Amino acid sequence: MTSHDSIDSPPQSAERTVADFPILRLKRQEERRVAAGHLWVFSNEVDTVATPLTGFAAGTVVAVRSDRDKFLGYAYVNPNSLIAARILGREAGFAPGPSLLVHRLRVAIALRQKLYALPYYRLVHGESDALPGLVVDRYGEVLVVQISTAGMEAQKGAIVAALEKVVKPEVIVFKNDSGSRELEGLPKYIEAAKGEIPERVTVLENGLRFTAPLATGQKTGWFYDQAGNRRQFLPLIKGAARVLDVFSYVGAWAVPAARDGAEVTCIDSSAGALEAAALNATANGVAIQTVKADAFEAMESLHAAREKFDVVIIDPPAFIKRRKDAPKGEAAYKRLNQLAMQLLPRDGLLISCSCSYHLETGALLDAIQKGGRHLGRFVQVIGTGGQAPDHPIHPAIPETRYLKSFLCRVTHE
């Protein structure tokens, strides 16, 4: 491996220097957070008198400087976003470009190859891999890419070239259909950059083979962030006679529970997700029951029918997408956990998850505890989890730590 290919340091640009980039200047004392390692520059931190944001086209790469003219890093800009700039690199001699993208990808894949024996994982996790606004999930020879910012959209061609050079996949799909693109003024679309868009992607996990819909599925088709929690918690619920999987999606929790001998019921509001879950069960030689319904209403109906399950798994979508939604969202988490506990016998297990960044870990525990107290139940937390290691946490960016999971024993007092 040549020094140019090394993951130890980024390649030096022979084409552009810091003087070649327009300047984005920060206000006095507004560089402290960026200097501490955060990658975001907010619009109210920019000295818009010296460098008006309206003077930049969305996606423009700039040199960020303090009010004292200290170079802080290269970033791309979006004048129409609250996050006005995102840092791409901090070394003046290593300007952003195709070779830096290749370097970042090599660093990212080196981590995943240490963590996973098989090529099924999140390859790029945005800011945590120093590629803000970019997510890449790997399904063997298929890469599904999601771009959420104008800056990364401007580098779309270079991203494809870098992925081909580093990974050499058979298929590259852009699944750019998330709501966050609207905040950046970007259109939604799904397209193939290489090969054809497969109807389904394949995942190998916990010794089982799953498929998930790509174009019509959630996220990139699969939730790799929960893989570590499934590996940790599923052995602890082995032996359960009845398992209820709420917000089941395509059966990542349900199918291995059924393999271990449980009678499993899946609840989801999506007919397509339940169809995929049933197909995954059949493909792995097991059977599951599916219920298409609103989760809250279905759990109320099961309680009214006096149904009981040894294990209840609740893995809902984010109820709190904005900080102002926290009070309403916290109430929803409390109600959800309370409904789940109503379906447990005198000694049962609850797996409770939240992917809401704005719901702190303590708040989820509080929702679980309050739900238990309302029912006169005693709750013991016997396992804790977060996002899988292919979703690394950037220590300077709290927003990159979002997933909370608890395995709880619930008994009568």
C-alpha positions in Angstrom: 0.0 0.0 0.0 1.4 3.3 -1.0 1.3 6.4 1.2 -1.4 7.8 -1.0 -3.6 4.7 -0.1 -2.8 4.7 3.6 -5.6 5.1 6.1 -3.2 6.7 8.6 -3.4 10.2 7.0 -5.5 11.8 4.3 -3.9 12.3 0.9 -2.3 15.7 0.2 -4.0 17.6 -2.5 -1.7 18.7 -5.3 -4.4 20.7 -7.0 -6.0 23.2 -4.6 -4.8 25.0 -1.6 -6.7 26.8 1.2 -6.2 30.1 -0.7 -8.3 28.7 -3.5 -11.5 28.4 -1.4 -13.9 31.2 -0.5 -13.9 32.2 3.2 -16.7 31.6 5.7 -15.9 33.7 8.7 -17.3 33.1 12.2 -18.2 35.7 14.8 -16.0 36.5 17.7 -15.6 33.5 20.1 -18.0 31.3 18.0 -15.2 29.0 17.0 -14.9 27.2 20.3 -17.4 24.4 19.6 -15.9 23.7 16.2 -12.4 23.8 17.6 -13.5 21.2 20.2 -14.4 18.8 17.4 -18.0 19.4 16.4 -18.6 19.4 12.7 -21.5 21.8 12.5 -21.5 25.6 12.1 -24.9 27.2 12.8 -26.1 30.2 10.9 -26.1 32.4 13.9 -22.4 31.7 14.4 -21.5 33.1 11.0 -20.2 36.7 10.6 -22.8 37.5 7.9 -21.5 41.1 7.6 -18.0 39.9 6.6 -19.2 36.8 4.7 -22.9 36.9 3.9 -24.4 33.4 3.6 -26.6 34.6 0.7 -23.3 35.0 -1.2 -22.8 31.2 -1.3 -24.6 28.6 -3.5 -25.8 25.5 -1.6 -23.0 22.9 -1.6 -20.1 25.4 -2.0 -16.9 24.2 -0.3 -15.4 27.0 1.8 -12.5 27.6 4.2 -13.9 28.3 7.7 -12.0 31.0 9.6 -12.3 32.6 13.0 -12.7 36.3 13.5 -8.9 36.4 14.1 -8.4 34.7 10.7 -7.4 31.3 12.1 -8.1 28.4 9.7 -10.6 26.1 11.3 -11.3 23.7 8.5 -12.9 23.0 5.1 -16.7 22.8 5.0 -19.6 22.8 2.6 -22.2 25.5 3.0 -26.0 25.7 2.7 -27.3 29.2 3.2 -30.9 28.0 3.5 -30.3 25.7 6.5 -30.0 26.2 10.2 -26.8 24.2 10.0 -25.1 26.6 7.7 -21.9 24.6 7.2 -20.5 21.1 7.9 -16.8 20.5 8.4 -15.1 18.1 5.9 -11.5 18.3 7.1 -9.3 20.4 9.4 -5.9 20.2 7.8 -5.2 23.1 5.4 -2.9 21.0 3.2 -5.6 18.3 2.6 -8.3 20.0 0.6 -11.7 18.2 0.0 -11.9 16.4 -3.3 -12.2 12.9 -4.8 -9.0 11.6 -3.1 -10.2 12.7 0.3 -13.5 10.8 -0.2 -11.5 7.7 -1.1 -9.4 8.1 2.0 -12.5 8.5 4.3 -14.1 5.4 2.8 -11.0 3.3 3.3 -10.9 4.4 7.0 -14.6 3.5 7.3 -14.3 0.1 5.7 -11.3 -0.8 7.8 -13.4 -0.4 10.9 -16.2 -2.5 9.6 -13.9 -5.3 8.4 -12.5 -5.5 12.0 -16.0 -5.8 13.4 -17.8 -8.0 10.9 -16.8 -11.3 9.1 -19.5 -10.8 6.5 -20.2 -7.7 4.3 -23.6 -6.7 5.9 -23.3 -3.5 7.8 -23.5 0.3 7.7 -20.4 1.3 5.8 -20.6 5.1 6.4 -22.4 6.7 9.3 -22.3 10.4 8.4 -20.6 12.7 10.8 -19.2 9.8 12.8 -17.2 8.8 9.7 -16.2 12.4 8.9 -18.6 12.4 6.0 -21.4 14.6 7.2 -24.7 14.1 5.3 -23.7 10.7 3.8 -25.0 7.2 4.8 -24.0 4.0 3.0 -25.4 0.6 4.0 -23.8 -2.5 2.6 -25.8 -5.6 1.6 -23.1 -7.8 0.2 -22.4 -6.6 -3.3 -25.2 -4.0 -3.1 -24.6 -0.5 -1.7 -27.6 1.7 -0.7 -26.6 5.3 -0.4 -28.6 8.1 1.3 -27.6 11.8 1.0 -29.2 14.3 3.3 -27.4 17.5 2.5 -26.8 19.8 -0.4 -23.0 19.6 0.2 -23.0 15.8 -0.3 -25.4 16.0 -3.2 -22.9 18.3 -5.0 -20.3 15.5 -4.6 -22.6 12.7 -5.8 -20.4 11.8 -8.8 -17.3 11.7 -6.7 -19.1 9.5 -4.1 -19.9 6.9 -6.8 -16.4 6.9 -8.1 -14.9 6.5 -4.6 -17.3 3.6 -3.8 -16.4 1.9 -7.0 -12.7 2.3 -6.3 -12.8 1.2 -2.6 -15.6 -1.4 -2.5 -16.1 -2.4 -6.2 -19.8 -3.3 -5.7 -22.1 -4.7 -8.3 -24.9 -2.3 -7.5 -25.0 1.3 -6.2 -28.5 2.7 -5.4 -29.3 6.2 -4.2 -32.3 6.0 -2.0 -32.7 9.7 -1.4 -36.3 9.8 -0.2 -35.9 11.0 3.4 -37.8 14.0 4.8 -34.6 15.6 5.9 -33.8 16.4 2.3 -36.6 18.9 2.2 -34.8 21.0 4.9 -31.9 21.3 2.6 -34.0 22.2 -0.4 -33.3 18.9 -2.1 -35.8 16.8 -4.2 -36.6 13.2 -3.3 -35.7 10.4 -5.7 -34.5 6.8 -5.9 -32.1 5.8 -8.7 -29.4 3.3 -9.6 -25.9 4.7 -10.1 -24.6 1.3 -11.1 -26.5 -1.8 -12.0 -30.3 -2.1 -11.5 -32.4 -1.3 -8.4 -33.2 -4.7 -6.8 -36.7 -5.2 -5.5 -35.2 -6.5 -2.2 -31.9 -6.5 -0.4 -30.5 -9.5 1.4 -29.1 -9.5 4.9 -27.4 -12.3 6.9 -27.9 -11.9 10.6 -27.9 -14.3 13.6 -27.4 -17.2 11.4 -30.5 -16.4 9.4 -31.1 -15.0 5.9 -33.5 -12.1 5.5 -34.8 -10.0 2.6 -36.2 -6.5 2.9 -37.9 -4.3 0.3 -35.6 -1.6 -1.0 -37.6 1.1 -2.8 -40.7 0.7 -0.5 -38.9 -0.2 2.6 -37.9 2.0 5.5 -34.5 3.7 5.7 -32.2 1.7 3.3 -34.3 -1.4 3.7 -32.9 -2.7 7.0 -32.2 -1.4 10.5 -28.5 -2.3 11.1 -28.4 -0.1 14.2 -30.4 -2.7 16.2 -28.2 -5.7 15.2 -26.1 -5.5 18.3 -29.1 -5.4 20.6 -30.6 -8.4 18.8 -27.3 -10.3 19.3 -27.3 -9.4 23.0 -30.9 -9.8 24.0 -32.2 -12.6 21.8 -30.2 -15.3 23.7 -31.7 -14.0 27.0 -35.3 -14.5 25.8 -34.7 -18.0 24.4 -37.2 -20.5 25.9 -40.1 -18.1 25.8 -43.3 -19.7 24.8 -45.1 -16.6 23.4 -43.4 -13.5 22.0 -45.1 -10.3 20.8 -43.1 -8.1 18.4 -44.6 -4.6 18.1 -43.6 -2.4 15.2 -42.1 -5.6 13.8 -41.2 -4.3 10.3 -39.7 -7.3 8.4 -39.2 -9.6 11.4 -35.6 -9.1 12.5 -36.6 -9.8 16.1 -39.5 -12.1 15.4 -37.9 -14.7 13.1 -35.0 -15.6 15.4 -37.5 -15.9 18.3 -39.6 -18.2 16.3 -36.5 -20.2 15.4 -35.8 -20.7 19.1 -39.3 -22.2 19.5 -41.5 -19.3 20.4 -45.0 -18.7 19.1 -44.6 -15.2 17.7 -47.1 -12.5 16.8 -46.0 -9.4 14.8 -47.8 -6.1 14.8 -47.2 -3.5 12.2 -49.2 -0.8 10.4 -47.6 -1.7 7.1 -49.0 -4.6 5.1 -45.8 -4.7 3.0 -43.6 -5.0 6.1 -45.7 -7.9 7.5 -45.7 -9.6 4.1 -41.9 -9.4 4.1 -41.8 -10.7 7.7 -43.9 -13.7 6.8 -41.7 -14.4 3.8 -38.6 -14.2 6.0 -40.2 -16.6 8.5 -41.0 -19.1 5.7 -37.6 -18.8 4.1 -36.0 -19.7 7.5 -38.4 -22.7 8.1 -40.6 -21.1 10.8 -44.0 -19.6 11.0 -45.3 -16.3 12.6 -48.6 -14.7 13.0 -49.1 -11.1 11.7 -51.5 -8.4 12.7 -51.9 -5.3 10.5 -53.0 -2.5 12.9 -52.1 0.6 14.9 -49.8 -0.7 17.6 -51.6 1.1 20.4 -55.0 -0.1 19.3 -53.8 -3.7 18.7 -52.2 -3.9 22.2 -55.4 -2.6 23.8 -57.4 -5.3 21.9 -55.0 -8.0 23.1 -55.3 -6.8 26.6 -59.1 -6.8 26.4 -59.0 -10.4 25.1 -56.8 -11.3 28.2 -53.9 -12.4 26.0 -50.5 -12.8 27.7 -47.0 -13.1 26.2 -43.8 -14.1 27.9 -41.8 -11.4 26.0 -43.0 -8.2 24.5 -40.7 -6.2 22.2 -41.5 -2.6 21.4 -39.2 -0.9 18.8 -41.2 2.1 17.6 -40.3 4.8 15.2 -39.1 8.1 16.6 -41.9 9.7 18.5 -39.9 12.9 19.2 -38.4 14.3 16.0 -38.0 17.8 17.3 -37.3 19.0 20.8 -40.7 20.8 21.1 -42.4 17.4 20.6 -40.8 16.0 23.8 -43.8 16.3 26.2 -46.2 14.6 23.8 -43.6 12.0 22.8 -42.7 11.2 26.4 -46.4 10.6 27.1 -46.5 8.2 24.1 -43.5 6.2 25.3 -45.1 5.9 28.8 -48.4 4.7 27.4 -46.6 2.3 25.0 -44.6 0.7 27.8 -47.6 0.5 30.0 -49.6 -1.3 27.3 -46.7 -3.7 26.8 -46.5 -4.6 30.5 -50.3 -5.2 30.6 -49.7 -8.1 28.2 -47.0 -9.8 30.4 -47.7 -12.5 32.9 -46.7 -12.3 36.5 -43.0 -12.7 35.5 -42.3 -11.5 32.0 -39.7 -9.8 29.9 -39.9 -6.4 28.1 -37.6 -5.2 25.4 -38.1 -1.4 25.2 -36.4 0.7 22.6 -36.3 4.3 21.4 -34.5 5.9 18.4 -35.5 9.4 19.4 -32.4 11.5 20.0 -34.5 14.0 21.8 -35.6 11.4 24.3 -32.7 11.0 26.8 -31.8 7.6 28.2 -33.1 8.6 31.6 -36.4 9.7 30.1 -37.0 6.3 28.5 -36.2 4.6 31.8 -38.6 7.0 33.5 -41.4 6.1 31.0 -40.8 2.4 31.7 -40.8 3.0 35.4 -43.9 5.1 35.4 -45.7 2.6 33.2 -44.8 -0.1 35.7 -45.9 1.9 38.7 -49.2 2.7 37.2 -49.9 -1.1 36.9 -48.3 -1.9 40.3 -45.5 -3.8 38.6 -41.9 -4.1 39.8 -39.4 -3.5 37.0 -35.7 -4.7 36.9 -33.4 -3.6 34.1 -31.3 -6.6 33.3 -29.8 -5.5 30.0 -28.9 -2.2 28.3 -28.0 -1.5 24.7 -27.4 1.2 22.1 -26.7 1.4 18.4 -24.4 -1.2 16.8 -20.7 -0.4 16.4 -21.1 0.2 12.7 -23.0 3.3 13.8 -20.1 4.8 15.8 -20.7 7.8 18.1 -18.8 11.0 17.5 -17.8 12.1 21.1 -18.2 15.8 20.2 -21.6 15.4 18.6 -24.3 14.2 21.0 -26.7 13.9 18.1 -24.8 10.8 16.8 -25.9 8.9 19.9 -29.6 8.2 19.5 -30.6 4.6 20.1 -31.5 3.3 23.6 -32.6 -0.2 24.4 -33.5 -1.9 27.7 -34.2 -5.5 28.5 -36.5 -5.5 31.6 -37.9 -8.2 33.9 -41.4 -7.2 35.0 -43.0 -8.9 38.0 -45.9 -8.3 40.3 -44.9 -6.7 43.6 
